[in-house]
Amino acid sequence: MQIINRPSEVSLICSHAKGTIGLVPTMGALHEGHLSLVRKAREMCDFVIVSDFVNPHQFGEGEDYDKYPRVPDKDAALCEKEGADILFAPSAADMYPRGFSTWVEVKGLTDILEGEIRPIHFRGVTTVCLKLFNITRCGKAFFGQKDFQQVCVIRKMTKELNLPLDIVRCPIVRDPDGLAKSSRNAYMTFGERERALCISRAMFAARRAVENGCRAVEEIEKTALEEIMKSRPVAVDYVTVRDPETLMPAENAAGSVLLAAVRYENVRLIDNILLY
């Protein structure tokens, strides 16, 4: 595996790569969720690139950019073990040279849910993803379902800008106790982690309700919220049932997605589950 920092070097190598290039965009601090994406890319593609870049432009004022976990040596070892061909680890100066002023925005879909709470977040996500797609010339890019809205936004951008690649959404990876894997889980105290298990319990309770015939959106949201409130969160930003394509409020719980964002003292967690 090669570790490369310069975008131009990655572009040169990718221009000569044979077969399908698979990209796994990450911000590092890799865990089993990320590694499942690398394995899927290895399965589906001939050449696999993992990007490891904490993107400053998707963090708003007062968010955790400075304290976001960075463990580059560990990340490199994990990527090599999983068979990645390149670990692309650029600096912010490489990705955003002096005078950078070009941004990609997906209107509408980024104004709700996470976009309403974190106004500049998705502009940073779409811009860096488009840059990564162009640098690597990937034919497939792999994203985790945990960031459900992010995948919807990236798919919409890809479709509307006629980008020649497929966006592959991969399932959430959870710990044995149900907690969704996240780099930010490292922020939690033991007590917070125990409380946060109510989020995944809420997800699965909602799915069971739909499987048992409940179709009322309000009832599903109430079931999930009541379970989450047992954990005494600092705040619940949203618990909502949405259309899985448009993220508009769903009229029927069956075939929808339940999304939640919950704050504890040291961390803000998101989770979701598809309801069938």
Secondary structure, 3 states (H helix, E strand, C coil): CEEECCHHHHHHHHHHCCCCEEEEEECCCCCHHHHHHHHHHHHHCCEEEEEECCCHHHCCCCCCCCCCCCCHHHHHHHHHHCCCCEEECCCHHHHCCCCCCCCCCCCCCCCCCHHHHCCCHHHHHHHHHHHHHHHHCCCEEEEECCCHHHHHHHHHHHHHCCCCCEEEEECCCECCCCCECCHHHHHCCHHHHHHHHHHHHHHHHHHHHHHCCCCCHHHHHHHHHHHHHCCCCCEEEEEEEECCCCCCECCCCCCEEEEEEEECCCCEEEEEEEEC
